[in-house]
Every structure is written in structure tokens, then in C-alpha cells.
Amino acid sequence: MDPNGFGSKQVHGPGPYVPHPRPYAHVIPAYARFLMITNHWQSYSTWQRSHGYVNTG
């Protein structure tokens, strides 16, 4: 058993347990989605500014 869930223990011999290579693999997709939305919003704001839709005093 791996109480931490990090896949840090060595498993000797064949077995059903496969250690997880990345403990934060379930966080990466959400973070990537956040970065994608942020980059999209920044580029959209830049497009608005360049076309005069946003008045940046």
C-alpha cells in the first residue's frame, strides 16, 4: 500500500500496483486550462486595446 499516494515506494516483482510517475498529474490539466484561459483573455484584451475598444486612461 502507498499511504501517501505518491508512488514513492518500490514495488518488487510483478504486481497490479503501478507507481504513479507524477503526483500532481491530476492538477496539471486544471492548471493548463487556467493558463490557456488566462492567455486567451490577455490576447483578447490586447486585441481590444489595439482596436480601441478598451479605454485605458
Gaussian input, Z-matrix of N, CA and C with variables (Angstrom, degrees):
# hf/3-21g

backbone

0 1
 N
 C     1     B1
 C     2     B2     1     A1
 N     3     B3     2     A2     1     D1
 C     4     B4     3     A3     2     D2
 C     5     B5     4     A4     3     D3
 N     6     B6     5     A5     4     D4
 C     7     B7     6     A6     5     D5
 C     8     B8     7     A7     6     D6
 N     9     B9     8     A8     7     D7
 C    10    B10     9     A9     8     D8
 C    11    B11    10    A10     9     D9
 N    12    B12    11    A11    10    D10
 C    13    B13    12    A12    11    D11
 C    14    B14    13    A13    12    D12
 N    15    B15    14    A14    13    D13
 C    16    B16    15    A15    14    D14
 C    17    B17    16    A16    15    D15
 N    18    B18    17    A17    16    D16
 C    19    B19    18    A18    17    D17
 C    20    B20    19    A19    18    D18
 N    21    B21    20    A20    19    D19
 C    22    B22    21    A21    20    D20
 C    23    B23    22    A22    21    D21
 N    24    B24    23    A23    22    D22
 C    25    B25    24    A24    23    D23
 C    26    B26    25    A25    24    D24
 N    27    B27    26    A26    25    D25
 C    28    B28    27    A27    26    D26
 C    29    B29    28    A28    27    D27
 N    30    B30    29    A29    28    D28
 C    31    B31    30    A30    29    D29
 C    32    B32    31    A31    30    D30
 N    33    B33    32    A32    31    D31
 C    34    B34    33    A33    32    D32
 C    35    B35    34    A34    33    D33
 N    36    B36    35    A35    34    D34
 C    37    B37    36    A36    35    D35
 C    38    B38    37    A37    36    D36
 N    39    B39    38    A38    37    D37
 C    40    B40    39    A39    38    D38
 C    41    B41    40    A40    39    D39
 N    42    B42    41    A41    40    D40
 C    43    B43    42    A42    41    D41
 C    44    B44    43    A43    42    D42
 N    45    B45    44    A44    43    D43
 C    46    B46    45    A45    44    D44
 C    47    B47    46    A46    45    D45
 N    48    B48    47    A47    46    D46
 C    49    B49    48    A48    47    D47
 C    50    B50    49    A49    48    D48
 N    51    B51    50    A50    49    D49
 C    52    B52    51    A51    50    D50
 C    53    B53    52    A52    51    D51
 N    54    B54    53    A53    52    D52
 C    55    B55    54    A54    53    D53
 C    56    B56    55    A55    54    D54
 N    57    B57    56    A56    55    D55
 C    58    B58    57    A57    56    D56
 C    59    B59    58    A58    57    D57
 N    60    B60    59    A59    58    D58
 C    61    B61    60    A60    59    D59
 C    62    B62    61    A61    60    D60
 N    63    B63    62    A62    61    D61
 C    64    B64    63    A63    62    D62
 C    65    B65    64    A64    63    D63
 N    66    B66    65    A65    64    D64
 C    67    B67    66    A66    65    D65
 C    68    B68    67    A67    66    D66
 N    69    B69    68    A68    67    D67
 C    70    B70    69    A69    68    D68
 C    71    B71    70    A70    69    D69
 N    72    B72    71    A71    70    D70
 C    73    B73    72    A72    71    D71
 C    74    B74    73    A73    72    D72
 N    75    B75    74    A74    73    D73
 C    76    B76    75    A75    74    D74
 C    77    B77    76    A76    75    D75
 N    78    B78    77    A77    76    D76
 C    79    B79    78    A78    77    D77
 C    80    B80    79    A79    78    D78
 N    81    B81    80    A80    79    D79
 C    82    B82    81    A81    80    D80
 C    83    B83    82    A82    81    D81
 N    84    B84    83    A83    82    D82
 C    85    B85    84    A84    83    D83
 C    86    B86    85    A85    84    D84
 N    87    B87    86    A86    85    D85
 C    88    B88    87    A87    86    D86
 C    89    B89    88    A88    87    D87
 N    90    B90    89    A89    88    D88
 C    91    B91    90    A90    89    D89
 C    92    B92    91    A91    90    D90
 N    93    B93    92    A92    91    D91
 C    94    B94    93    A93    92    D92
 C    95    B95    94    A94    93    D93
 N    96    B96    95    A95    94    D94
 C    97    B97    96    A96    95    D95
 C    98    B98    97    A97    96    D96
 N    99    B99    98    A98    97    D97
 C   100   B100    99    A99    98    D98
 C   101   B101   100   A100    99    D99
 N   102   B102   101   A101   100   D100
 C   103   B103   102   A102   101   D101
 C   104   B104   103   A103   102   D102
 N   105   B105   104   A104   103   D103
 C   106   B106   105   A105   104   D104
 C   107   B107   106   A106   105   D105
 N   108   B108   107   A107   106   D106
 C   109   B109   108   A108   107   D107
 C   110   B110   109   A109   108   D108
 N   111   B111   110   A110   109   D109
 C   112   B112   111   A111   110   D110
 C   113   B113   112   A112   111   D111
 N   114   B114   113   A113   112   D112
 C   115   B115   114   A114   113   D113
 C   116   B116   115   A115   114   D114
 N   117   B117   116   A116   115   D115
 C   118   B118   117   A117   116   D116
 C   119   B119   118   A118   117   D117
 N   120   B120   119   A119   118   D118
 C   121   B121   120   A120   119   D119
 C   122   B122   121   A121   120   D120
 N   123   B123   122   A122   121   D121
 C   124   B124   123   A123   122   D122
 C   125   B125   124   A124   123   D123
 N   126   B126   125   A125   124   D124
 C   127   B127   126   A126   125   D125
 C   128   B128   127   A127   126   D126
 N   129   B129   128   A128   127   D127
 C   130   B130   129   A129   128   D128
 C   131   B131   130   A130   129   D129
 N   132   B132   131   A131   130   D130
 C   133   B133   132   A132   131   D131
 C   134   B134   133   A133   132   D132
 N   135   B135   134   A134   133   D133
 C   136   B136   135   A135   134   D134
 C   137   B137   136   A136   135   D135
 N   138   B138   137   A137   136   D136
 C   139   B139   138   A138   137   D137
 C   140   B140   139   A139   138   D138
 N   141   B141   140   A140   139   D139
 C   142   B142   141   A141   140   D140
 C   143   B143   142   A142   141   D141
 N   144   B144   143   A143   142   D142
 C   145   B145   144   A144   143   D143
 C   146   B146   145   A145   144   D144
 N   147   B147   146   A146   145   D145
 C   148   B148   147   A147   146   D146
 C   149   B149   148   A148   147   D147
 N   150   B150   149   A149   148   D148
 C   151   B151   150   A150   149   D149
 C   152   B152   151   A151   150   D150
 N   153   B153   152   A152   151   D151
 C   154   B154   153   A153   152   D152
 C   155   B155   154   A154   153   D153
 N   156   B156   155   A155   154   D154
 C   157   B157   156   A156   155   D155
 C   158   B158   157   A157   156   D156
 N   159   B159   158   A158   157   D157
 C   160   B160   159   A159   158   D158
 C   161   B161   160   A160   159   D159
 N   162   B162   161   A161   160   D160
 C   163   B163   162   A162   161   D161
 C   164   B164   163   A163   162   D162
 N   165   B165   164   A164   163   D163
 C   166   B166   165   A165   164   D164
 C   167   B167   166   A166   165   D165
 N   168   B168   167   A167   166   D166
 C   169   B169   168   A168   167   D167
 C   170   B170   169   A169   168   D168

   B1=1.4633
   B2=1.5233
   B3=1.3123
   B4=1.4549
   B5=1.5243
   B6=1.3183
   B7=1.4692
   B8=1.5242
   B9=1.3166
   B10=1.4616
   B11=1.5211
   B12=1.3370
   B13=1.4528
   B14=1.5108
   B15=1.3360
   B16=1.4614
   B17=1.5233
   B18=1.3238
   B19=1.4561
   B20=1.5124
   B21=1.3429
   B22=1.4512
   B23=1.5259
   B24=1.3251
   B25=1.4642
   B26=1.5232
   B27=1.3280
   B28=1.4556
   B29=1.5254
   B30=1.3264
   B31=1.4610
   B32=1.5231
   B33=1.3404
   B34=1.4585
   B35=1.5191
   B36=1.3276
   B37=1.4474
   B38=1.5184
   B39=1.3390
   B40=1.4565
   B41=1.5251
   B42=1.3049
   B43=1.4610
   B44=1.5158
   B45=1.3175
   B46=1.4588
   B47=1.5290
   B48=1.3547
   B49=1.4593
   B50=1.5207
   B51=1.3234
   B52=1.4625
   B53=1.5223
   B54=1.3308
   B55=1.4590
   B56=1.5158
   B57=1.2996
   B58=1.4551
   B59=1.5217
   B60=1.3305
   B61=1.4626
   B62=1.5247
   B63=1.3248
   B64=1.4643
   B65=1.5198
   B66=1.3298
   B67=1.4612
   B68=1.5202
   B69=1.3234
   B70=1.4601
   B71=1.5200
   B72=1.3395
   B73=1.4662
   B74=1.5218
   B75=1.3349
   B76=1.4640
   B77=1.5216
   B78=1.3389
   B79=1.4646
   B80=1.5246
   B81=1.3407
   B82=1.4647
   B83=1.5324
   B84=1.3438
   B85=1.4707
   B86=1.5268
   B87=1.3296
   B88=1.4666
   B89=1.5231
   B90=1.3343
   B91=1.4621
   B92=1.5185
   B93=1.3339
   B94=1.4674
   B95=1.5232
   B96=1.3404
   B97=1.4582
   B98=1.5242
   B99=1.3350
   B100=1.4638
   B101=1.5225
   B102=1.3423
   B103=1.4615
   B104=1.5179
   B105=1.3363
   B106=1.4574
   B107=1.5277
   B108=1.3395
   B109=1.4647
   B110=1.5218
   B111=1.3398
   B112=1.4612
   B113=1.5186
   B114=1.3316
   B115=1.4604
   B116=1.5202
   B117=1.3230
   B118=1.4568
   B119=1.5237
   B120=1.3342
   B121=1.4610
   B122=1.5259
   B123=1.3432
   B124=1.4619
   B125=1.5187
   B126=1.3222
   B127=1.4637
   B128=1.5265
   B129=1.3465
   B130=1.4613
   B131=1.5314
   B132=1.3342
   B133=1.4605
   B134=1.5214
   B135=1.3287
   B136=1.4609
   B137=1.5202
   B138=1.3447
   B139=1.4636
   B140=1.5213
   B141=1.3274
   B142=1.4647
   B143=1.5295
   B144=1.3305
   B145=1.4596
   B146=1.5162
   B147=1.3269
   B148=1.4608
   B149=1.5222
   B150=1.3371
   B151=1.4598
   B152=1.5284
   B153=1.3276
   B154=1.4522
   B155=1.5102
   B156=1.3439
   B157=1.4605
   B158=1.5304
   B159=1.3290
   B160=1.4595
   B161=1.5200
   B162=1.3196
   B163=1.4535
   B164=1.5189
   B165=1.3237
   B166=1.4579
   B167=1.5188
   B168=1.3326
   B169=1.4431
   B170=1.5114
   A1=110.16
   A2=115.22
   A3=120.60
   A4=107.58
   A5=117.39
   A6=119.46
   A7=112.73
   A8=116.69
   A9=119.23
   A10=112.29
   A11=116.70
   A12=119.40
   A13=113.19
   A14=116.74
   A15=119.65
   A16=112.29
   A17=117.09
   A18=119.12
   A19=111.57
   A20=116.73
   A21=120.17
   A22=112.19
   A23=117.27
   A24=119.87
   A25=110.21
   A26=114.53
   A27=119.89
   A28=109.06
   A29=115.54
   A30=119.97
   A31=107.64
   A32=115.92
   A33=120.34
   A34=109.48
   A35=114.30
   A36=119.05
   A37=110.96
   A38=116.01
   A39=120.15
   A40=110.52
   A41=115.36
   A42=118.74
   A43=110.00
   A44=116.84
   A45=120.77
   A46=112.35
   A47=116.21
   A48=119.10
   A49=110.38
   A50=116.15
   A51=121.20
   A52=107.54
   A53=117.64
   A54=119.60
   A55=111.63
   A56=115.48
   A57=120.09
   A58=109.19
   A59=117.47
   A60=119.52
   A61=112.60
   A62=116.97
   A63=119.52
   A64=109.75
   A65=116.79
   A66=119.00
   A67=112.48
   A68=117.14
   A69=120.06
   A70=111.66
   A71=116.21
   A72=118.88
   A73=111.35
   A74=117.21
   A75=118.68
   A76=110.90
   A77=117.45
   A78=120.58
   A79=110.47
   A80=116.50
   A81=120.85
   A82=112.39
   A83=120.72
   A84=118.71
   A85=112.83
   A86=117.05
   A87=119.17
   A88=110.23
   A89=116.16
   A90=119.91
   A91=110.40
   A92=116.35
   A93=119.86
   A94=110.32
   A95=116.50
   A96=119.63
   A97=110.04
   A98=116.14
   A99=120.03
   A100=110.61
   A101=116.94
   A102=120.18
   A103=110.52
   A104=116.72
   A105=119.91
   A106=110.11
   A107=116.53
   A108=119.88
   A109=109.89
   A110=116.80
   A111=120.20
   A112=110.33
   A113=116.76
   A114=119.57
   A115=110.70
   A116=117.10
   A117=120.89
   A118=109.69
   A119=116.53
   A120=120.22
   A121=110.08
   A122=117.44
   A123=120.17
   A124=110.32
   A125=117.25
   A126=119.61
   A127=110.19
   A128=117.01
   A129=120.43
   A130=110.08
   A131=116.76
   A132=119.91
   A133=110.20
   A134=117.32
   A135=120.55
   A136=109.95
   A137=116.97
   A138=120.38
   A139=110.29
   A140=116.96
   A141=120.15
   A142=110.73
   A143=116.36
   A144=119.72
   A145=110.50
   A146=116.14
   A147=118.82
   A148=111.09
   A149=117.31
   A150=120.35
   A151=112.18
   A152=116.39
   A153=119.63
   A154=114.58
   A155=117.60
   A156=119.28
   A157=111.52
   A158=116.38
   A159=119.92
   A160=108.02
   A161=116.45
   A162=120.49
   A163=108.68
   A164=116.20
   A165=120.29
   A166=107.37
   A167=116.06
   A168=120.21
   A169=110.46
   D1=151.08
   D2=178.33
   D3=-120.71
   D4=95.27
   D5=-174.16
   D6=-65.05
   D7=-26.91
   D8=-178.76
   D9=-83.50
   D10=-23.19
   D11=-179.15
   D12=74.93
   D13=15.82
   D14=-177.46
   D15=-97.82
   D16=-6.36
   D17=-178.07
   D18=67.77
   D19=36.13
   D20=-174.90
   D21=-90.73
   D22=-13.74
   D23=-177.77
   D24=-86.47
   D25=144.46
   D26=176.21
   D27=-81.93
   D28=132.14
   D29=177.75
   D30=-107.87
   D31=117.74
   D32=-177.81
   D33=-96.65
   D34=133.07
   D35=179.28
   D36=86.45
   D37=165.28
   D38=-179.64
   D39=-68.84
   D40=141.94
   D41=-179.49
   D42=-168.09
   D43=166.15
   D44=-177.95
   D45=-74.57
   D46=-16.74
   D47=-175.12
   D48=-83.16
   D49=124.05
   D50=175.91
   D51=-116.11
   D52=119.27
   D53=-179.27
   D54=-64.66
   D55=139.61
   D56=-178.45
   D57=-78.37
   D58=126.30
   D59=-176.42
   D60=-71.10
   D61=-30.08
   D62=-177.25
   D63=-127.52
   D64=114.17
   D65=-178.85
   D66=-65.55
   D67=-29.17
   D68=-175.61
   D69=-102.48
   D70=26.54
   D71=-177.24
   D72=-65.93
   D73=-27.26
   D74=-179.32
   D75=-80.19
   D76=-12.96
   D77=179.45
   D78=-92.01
   D79=-27.81
   D80=-174.40
   D81=-60.29
   D82=-45.41
   D83=-179.70
   D84=-60.49
   D85=-41.28
   D86=179.50
   D87=-65.47
   D88=-40.01
   D89=179.98
   D90=-67.26
   D91=-39.64
   D92=178.21
   D93=-65.17
   D94=-39.37
   D95=177.95
   D96=-64.47
   D97=-40.51
   D98=178.01
   D99=-62.27
   D100=-43.14
   D101=179.36
   D102=-64.75
   D103=-39.85
   D104=-178.97
   D105=-64.38
   D106=-44.45
   D107=179.47
   D108=-64.69
   D109=-40.70
   D110=-179.31
   D111=-64.84
   D112=-44.86
   D113=179.47
   D114=-64.36
   D115=-38.43
   D116=179.47
   D117=-64.78
   D118=-42.82
   D119=-179.00
   D120=-66.64
   D121=-39.15
   D122=179.04
   D123=-65.12
   D124=-43.61
   D125=-179.86
   D126=-67.39
   D127=-35.17
   D128=178.60
   D129=-67.57
   D130=-40.52
   D131=177.66
   D132=-65.45
   D133=-39.66
   D134=177.95
   D135=-63.70
   D136=-39.97
   D137=178.07
   D138=-63.89
   D139=-42.84
   D140=178.33
   D141=-62.46
   D142=-44.30
   D143=-179.42
   D144=-63.18
   D145=-42.62
   D146=-176.68
   D147=-68.84
   D148=-23.05
   D149=179.18
   D150=-100.09
   D151=6.51
   D152=173.84
   D153=78.62
   D154=20.80
   D155=-179.98
   D156=-86.08
   D157=-22.49
   D158=-177.48
   D159=-113.53
   D160=125.28
   D161=179.80
   D162=-93.37
   D163=101.71
   D164=179.77
   D165=-95.75
   D166=96.63
   D167=-179.15
   D168=-68.02

